[in-house]
Structure formats: structure tokens, C-alpha cells
Amino acid sequence: PLAWRVRGALDRLVGGVGLRRGRRDPRRLRVGETVDFWRVEEIEPGRLLRLRAEMRLPGLAWLELGVRRDGSRTFVTQRALFHPRGLAGHAYWWAFKPFHDRVFGGMCRGIGRAAEQDRAASGARSGVRRERQRTP
């Protein structure tokens, strides 16, 4: 999406890594690999993907995507975590909160739609829930 490319360009302007492309295997993720300006920090197959932000930020950030099954239903969860560093970190969090809400909300809806399409053949239903936290 355009917003992701703009964020990558801004990151490069301030000395960050920007968007990176070209994983070893586009169908399989491994701990330590990069995905855009994220690094894969943890994978629990079928349950959790935790990404750590490598972009220039006034704090530390993670994005967690989880999957939980409850009977015939599958729930996809998304958590954006940010641990601000000083006043600049808090200012960043509140200044960019509306932007992050839109980007992460769209991402979560897209994941939910894809999950629902994949599960439609089995008759199972999936739900989408977002959680936000400032600190890990």
C-alpha cells in the first residue's frame, strides 16, 4: 500500500532501514528474516507471528499476529505494541495514533477477509479482533 511505501521513504530520510524486499523464500518465514521494515522475532506455527520494528522510532515497537481456534471458529488477533522512549516517544505515539489505527485496522480487516475466504470451504467462521498496547 501507498502508506507503507511513504513510511519506508520517511524512514530512509532519517537514516533508517526503509522498506526491504526479497526474502529467501516468499512462502516460508524464518526467525531473523526481514519483512519490510520488520524483523521476525518469534514464530509459533499456526499460533503466533511476532515482528520487531527496525525503523527509526523514539521507542521500541512490535506487531503480533495470532491465530486461535475455538471449536469451529478461528480468531485472528493483532497487537501493536509500543514502548515509548521519553517525551518524544509519547509525542510520536499520540501524533501518529490516527494513522496507525487506519493502517493496522485495514491490515487486520484484510487478514480477516483472507482467513474467512480460506475457511469458507469448510463452513467454519472466523472473527477479527484488534488490541493495542503502548508498552510490552
N, C-alpha and C positions, 0 to 999 in steps of 0.2 A: 504493500500500500504506500501511497504518497507520504503519509505521516511518518512511516518508518524510514523512508529514504531521507526525508528532511531531518529527522532526528540523527541519522547517521552522518549526514553532511555537517550538521551543527557540532556533533561530537568531534569530527576531524578538525574543524576550525579551532577548537580549544585544546587540541593535542591528544585527543582520544583515539581509540582504535577505529571508530566509524563502523560501517557495515562490512562484515567479512563474508565471503561466499566460499563455496567449494568444500563441502565435507567429503571425507574419504568415501563414504557410502551414503547416498541420499535416502536410502530406505532403512538404515540402521544407525542409531545414535550410540555413542560410547561416552563414558565419563571422561572429561578432559577436552572433548571436542568443542568447537565453537559453532554457534548458531547466531548469525547476525552479530550483534554486539553482546551476546550472552555466552557463557561457558557452562557446559553441562557439569553440574556438581554432583548430582545423585540421580540414579535411575533404579526404580523398583519395578521391573517389568509387569505391566498390567495394573499398576497401582499409582506410581509417582514419577514425575519428572521435575527436578529442581534445577533451575538455571540461575547463575550468579551474573549480575551485570558487570561488564568490563568497561562501560562507557564512563566518561568523566562525570562524576557526580559529587555533590557535597554530602556524601554519606555512602552507605552500603545498601545494595538492593538485590532482591531475589524475586524470581517468578516461579511459583509452584503450580503444576497442573497435576491433578489427582483424578483417579477413577475409583469408584466404589460401587459394588453391586449389592442390591438389596432385593432378593427374590428375583423377579423377572425384570426389575428396573435397574438401570445403570445411571449413576450420578457422576457428572464431571464437575470438579471443583477447581477454582482458580484463586490463588492467593498472591497478591503483590505485596511484598514486604519491603519496608524502607526504614533503615536506621540512620537518622539524620546526624550529621557532624556539625555541631554548633548552630549558631543563629542562621548561617547561610543554608544549612540543611533543612531547617524548619521553613525558612522562606521559600526554598525550592519546592518543598512538599506542597505547601498551600498555593503557590503560584501555578504549579503545573497540575494540580489535582483535577480540575475540569478536563484538561487534555487527557490525562491518564485514565480518567473514568470513561471517556469516549473510546479511546484506543483499546483498553483492556476489556471494556464491555462488548465492543464489536468482536474482539478476538474470542471471547467466551461464547457469544452467540454463534459465531462461525463453527467453533468446536462442537457446540451442542447440536447444531444442524447436521454436521457431518456424522456425529455419533448416532443421531436419530435415523439418518439415511442408512447407515451401516446396520442398524438393528431392526429396521423396518421389516426385513425378510423373516426375521424370527418372531415377530409380533411383540417383542419387548419394547418398553418405553424408556426413554431417558429424560433426565431433568438437568437443568443448569443452575448452578448457584455460585455467586461471587462472594469472596471475602476479602477485605482489605485490612492491613495492619501496618502501623508505622514502624514498629520495631520487631525484630525477630524473636 
